[in-house]
Structures are given as C-alpha cells and as structure tokens.
Amino acid sequence: MTEKFWQQEKERIRLNKSNIHPIIQQSFDDNRSILPNKNFRELYFNCNQGDMNLKQFENSDNVSLEDMGMLICRDAGCELQYCQASLTDPNDKPFSNCDEHYKKFNQCQEQEKRRYLYENEGRTMKDQIFHMLEVKKNEKFKANEIEKDKDKQLKIEQINKQKSMMKENENPNIKKRVIEEKI
C-alpha cells in the first residue's frame, strides 16, 4: 500500500462521513435530485388537503373494502406519515416512535370496514366514503368550535384577573402596604 492510496482513502472517508458505499451514496444523491426534499410539516399539510388523484379514486366505481377504509381514515394516515417523516429530521423530532400512530391508523381502518359491513344502512361503498368523510368533517368542526370556546373563556378569565389586580393596585391602602413591604 502506498502513501497515495492511503491519502485517497482518507479523503474518501472524509467525504463519506456516514460510511456508505459510494454506489449507494450516488443513488441517494440521484433520488434527492429527482425528488425535492420537502419539510415533513409541508407533507402533512398537503396530505390533509387531499390531492386530485384521491378525489378521482374516491369517485371511482371499483373501490375495494381496504381502499374505502384507507380513504376514510386519511387523517390518521396523514398523522402516521407526519410521524414517520419527522423521525428523519435531525433537528426536530416530536416523536420517539410511531407505534401509536400506526395502531390508530389500523384501528380506524378496521372500524370503518366493520361499519360498512354491519352498519352501512344500504349505502354503496362510494356513498359510504362520502358519508363518513362528511361525518368526520362535522366532528372536527365541532371539536374546533369547543376548543375555540375554551380558549375564549381562558382569555376572559385572564382579563378578569388582570383587572382585579389593577383594582387592587389602585387602592391607596394596598399601595402603602406594598411600599412598606418593599422597605
């Protein structure tokens, strides 16, 4: 082994800190050039918006039972995708693992399959998808309204506390007491 070889090896190791084979590293680099590196929050937002392919798929006449469960549980699937994508982010890792999200997604799919098989009230799969998506949308809207009301009540309580504290400070006896305590 010559000095030149060891210098080249040292340079190769310096360039490849994760110690990945050069061919594999090149394939990673090629993938990154083809697919832009998106932030996991952006992916989550796009997933919840629903793209045109999903709309076409929802409107399709040949949707299987598994596909129906997946489409209805898209919100849980988006949360699972968010969790999995966030694990690869070196700076921000809100989750240690995604087991809970995976279980939630699978339970949701199973629940929707059972609901269609036993409680569909004569709906076709296509109608069941639209019905359940509408039900979930209404549930989320109600939950958001309840949360807004709670936030509003908390703000009112904070304002009332601030007003009562200001009234206490306006009382001259209290001011004297506060000044005497400071001395």
C-alpha positions as CSV (number, residue, x, y, z in Angstrom):
1,M,0.0,0.0,0.0
2,T,1.4,3.3,-1.0
3,E,1.1,6.7,0.6
4,K,-1.1,7.9,-2.3
5,F,-3.6,5.1,-1.7
6,W,-3.9,6.0,2.0
7,Q,-4.3,9.7,1.2
8,Q,-7.1,8.8,-1.3
9,E,-8.8,6.5,1.3
10,K,-8.6,9.3,3.9
11,E,-10.2,11.7,1.5
12,R,-12.9,9.2,0.7
13,I,-13.7,8.7,4.3
14,R,-13.8,12.4,4.9
15,L,-16.3,12.9,2.1
16,N,-18.4,10.0,3.2
17,K,-18.9,10.6,6.9
18,S,-21.8,8.1,7.2
19,N,-19.6,5.3,5.8
20,I,-21.9,4.4,3.0
21,H,-20.8,2.6,-0.1
22,P,-20.1,5.1,-3.0
23,I,-22.7,3.4,-5.3
24,I,-25.4,3.6,-2.6
25,Q,-24.4,7.2,-1.8
26,Q,-24.7,8.0,-5.5
27,S,-28.2,6.5,-5.7
28,F,-29.2,8.6,-2.6
29,D,-27.9,11.7,-4.3
30,D,-29.8,10.8,-7.5
31,N,-33.0,10.4,-5.6
32,R,-32.6,13.7,-3.9
33,S,-32.1,15.4,-7.3
34,I,-35.3,13.8,-8.6
35,L,-37.5,14.3,-5.6
36,P,-37.2,17.6,-3.8
37,N,-36.6,17.4,-0.1
38,K,-39.8,18.6,1.5
39,N,-40.4,19.5,5.1
40,F,-42.5,17.0,6.9
41,R,-44.9,19.7,8.0
42,E,-45.5,20.7,4.4
43,L,-46.1,17.0,3.5
44,Y,-48.6,16.8,6.4
45,F,-50.4,19.9,5.1
46,N,-50.6,18.6,1.6
47,C,-51.8,15.2,2.8
48,N,-54.7,16.7,4.7
49,Q,-55.7,18.9,1.8
50,G,-56.2,15.8,-0.4
51,D,-54.9,15.8,-4.0
52,M,-56.8,15.3,-7.3
53,N,-55.7,11.6,-7.5
54,L,-57.5,10.8,-4.3
55,K,-60.6,12.7,-5.5
56,Q,-60.6,10.6,-8.7
57,F,-60.1,7.5,-6.6
58,E,-63.0,8.3,-4.3
59,N,-65.2,8.9,-7.3
60,S,-64.2,5.6,-8.9
61,D,-66.8,2.8,-9.0
62,N,-64.3,0.0,-8.3
63,V,-63.1,0.7,-4.8
64,S,-62.3,-2.2,-2.6
65,L,-63.1,-2.5,1.1
66,E,-59.5,-1.9,2.1
67,D,-59.3,1.2,-0.2
68,M,-62.5,2.5,1.4
69,G,-61.0,2.1,4.9
70,M,-57.9,3.9,3.8
71,L,-59.7,6.8,2.2
72,I,-62.0,7.4,5.2
73,C,-59.0,7.2,7.6
74,R,-56.9,9.5,5.6
75,D,-56.5,11.9,8.6
76,A,-54.9,9.1,10.7
77,G,-52.8,8.1,7.7
78,C,-51.6,11.7,7.4
79,E,-50.6,11.7,11.0
80,L,-48.7,8.5,10.6
81,Q,-46.9,9.9,7.6
82,Y,-46.1,13.1,9.6
83,C,-44.7,11.0,12.4
84,Q,-42.6,8.8,10.1
85,A,-41.3,11.8,8.1
86,S,-40.4,13.7,11.3
87,L,-38.2,10.9,12.6
88,T,-35.8,11.5,9.7
89,D,-35.4,15.2,10.6
90,P,-32.2,15.7,12.5
91,N,-33.3,19.0,14.2
92,D,-36.9,18.4,15.2
93,K,-38.1,15.0,16.4
94,P,-41.5,15.5,18.0
95,F,-42.0,11.7,18.3
96,S,-39.7,8.9,19.6
97,N,-41.5,6.3,17.5
98,C,-44.7,5.9,15.5
99,D,-46.3,2.8,17.1
100,E,-49.2,4.7,18.5
101,H,-50.0,6.4,15.1
102,Y,-49.7,3.0,13.3
103,K,-52.1,1.4,15.7
104,K,-54.5,4.3,15.4
105,F,-54.5,4.1,11.6
106,N,-55.0,0.3,11.6
107,Q,-57.8,0.5,14.2
108,C,-59.5,3.2,12.2
109,Q,-59.4,1.2,9.0
110,E,-60.8,-1.9,10.8
111,Q,-63.5,0.2,12.4
112,E,-64.6,1.6,9.0
113,K,-64.6,-1.8,7.4
114,R,-66.8,-3.2,10.1
115,R,-69.0,-0.1,10.0
116,Y,-69.6,-0.7,6.3
117,L,-70.2,-4.4,6.6
118,Y,-72.6,-4.2,9.5
119,E,-74.0,-0.6,9.7
120,N,-74.0,0.8,6.2
121,E,-77.7,1.4,6.0
122,G,-77.9,0.3,2.4
123,R,-75.2,2.7,1.1
124,T,-72.8,1.7,-1.7
125,M,-69.1,2.0,-0.9
126,K,-68.9,5.3,-2.8
127,D,-71.8,6.7,-0.8
128,Q,-70.3,5.4,2.4
129,I,-67.0,7.1,1.7
130,F,-68.7,10.5,1.1
131,H,-71.0,10.0,4.1
132,M,-68.2,9.1,6.6
133,L,-65.9,11.9,5.3
134,E,-68.8,14.3,5.9
135,V,-69.3,12.9,9.4
136,K,-65.6,13.2,10.2
137,K,-65.6,16.8,8.9
138,N,-68.5,17.8,11.1
139,E,-66.9,16.1,14.1
140,K,-63.7,18.1,13.6
141,F,-65.6,21.3,13.1
142,K,-67.5,20.7,16.4
143,A,-64.2,19.9,18.2
144,N,-62.6,23.1,16.8
145,E,-65.6,25.1,18.0
146,I,-65.4,23.6,21.5
147,E,-61.7,24.4,21.6
148,K,-62.3,28.0,20.5
149,D,-64.9,28.4,23.2
150,K,-62.4,27.1,25.8
151,D,-59.7,29.5,24.6
152,K,-62.2,32.3,24.7
153,Q,-63.1,31.5,28.3
154,L,-59.5,31.3,29.3
155,K,-58.8,34.7,27.8
156,I,-61.8,36.2,29.6
157,E,-60.5,34.8,32.9
158,Q,-57.1,36.2,32.3
159,I,-58.5,39.6,31.6
160,N,-60.6,39.5,34.7
161,K,-57.6,38.5,36.8
162,Q,-55.6,41.4,35.4
163,K,-58.5,43.8,36.0
164,S,-58.8,42.7,39.6
165,M,-55.0,43.1,40.1
166,M,-55.2,46.6,38.7
167,K,-58.1,47.5,41.0
168,E,-56.0,46.2,44.0
169,N,-53.1,48.4,42.9
170,E,-55.4,51.4,42.7
171,N,-56.4,51.1,46.3
172,P,-54.2,53.6,48.3
173,N,-54.0,51.4,51.4
174,I,-52.7,48.5,49.4
175,K,-50.2,50.7,47.7
176,K,-48.9,51.8,51.1
177,R,-48.7,48.2,52.3
178,V,-46.8,47.2,49.1
179,I,-44.4,50.1,49.6
180,E,-43.8,49.2,53.3
181,E,-43.2,45.6,52.4
182,K,-40.6,46.6,49.9
183,I,-38.8,48.7,52.5
